[in-house]
Amino acid sequence: MEQASSSPAGVTAVVVPHGDHQIIVYVDKNGGIRGVEAAVRPTVSLINTLREVPVPAELTPDVSALTKEELRVLVMCDGKRSLREIAELLGMPFSRVRLIAERLRALGYLKEIELRM
């Protein structure tokens, strides 16, 4: 109901997975059900299962040459976390974290940005 209250339409959708399909229940800010529908569950494309994982290099960074943002991202690069996870943890847009990671790679502080499943 909180989500419905903050929605401009005053309604939110609750998705309930059910086998090979899903049930979508539309709920208004008062908890009333405004509609129900069944939909085929979307398939996850391969591209959405790939994770971009920044792998740190052995080069010791010159912290005075990095911006605060770059340093924040670099310290999160442990070879396990994905760029999306880092973005979520830091509360930064993914696109910004991706650009920073590329800069860190170009500077030699990241060995590579590895694609993993």
N, C-alpha and C positions, 0 to 999 in steps of 0.2 A: 504494500500500500504506500510505503515511502516513495518507491520509484514512480508509482502512478501519480502521486501528489506533485513530484518535481517534473513530471512530463507535461509539455505544453498541451497535450491532448487530454491529460487527466486519466490516462489509461496506460497500463504496462502489459507486456506479454510474459507469461510464464511458460517455459518450454519443458515438457516432460518426455524424455526418451521412452519409447515403447516398442521393443523389437526392432524391426526394420523401418519403422516410421516414428514420428513424434507427435505428441498432442500439444497444441498451442492454446493456452487459456488466456483470454484477455480480461484483465481485472481492473476495475476503476478504483479511484482513491478511497472509496468507502468500503471496498472489499467485495463489491458486487461483480458477478461474472457478466461481462458484456458480450462474450462470444467464445466459441470453441471450434477448433478445426484440427484436422489431421493432415500431416504433410510427410512426404518422403524425407527420410534423414539424408542430409547432404553427405556425399562421399568426400573424404579428405584427399586432396590431391597430393601427389608426391612432394611438390614444391613446398607445401605447408608442413611437411614432416621433417624437412631439413633444418638443421640447427647450424648457425654460424658461430663457431667457437674461436675466440681469439687466443692464440698460443703465445705466451710471453717468450721473448728472446732472453739470452743471457746477459745482454748489454745492460749495465747499470744506468738508469735514467738520470739525466741532469735535471733535477726537479725545478731548478731556477729557470729552465728554458721552456717549461710546460705551463699551460694555463691551469687554473684551479679545476676546471672541467676535465681537461685532459688527464690530470693527475688522479682525479676521482675515478675516471673510467679505467685508467691503467692499473690501479691497485685492485680493481675487481676482476682483472683478467688473470685467471688462475689455470687456464687450459681446460676447465670443466664447465664453467658457466657460459651460456650462450649470450650473444649480444642482446637478444630480447630479454633474457633474465636480468642482465646488467641494467638495461634501460628501466625495467620495472623496479628493481631494487633502488636505483638512484632517483626514480621519479622523473626521468628524462624521456623525451620523445625518442623512439627507436631510430628514426632517421638521423637525429643528431649524434647518437651514440655510434651509429654506423660510420658516419663521417669522421668522428674523432678516432675511431679504431683504425680507419684507413690512414689517417695522418700519423698515428703512432706506429703503424706498420712501415710507412714511408721513412720515418725517423729511425727505424731499426729497433724500437722497443718491443714490437710484436714480431715474432718469427713469421707468422702467417695467420690468416683467418680461415680455419678449417671447416669444411662442410661435413656434418655428421648427421646420422639418422637419429 
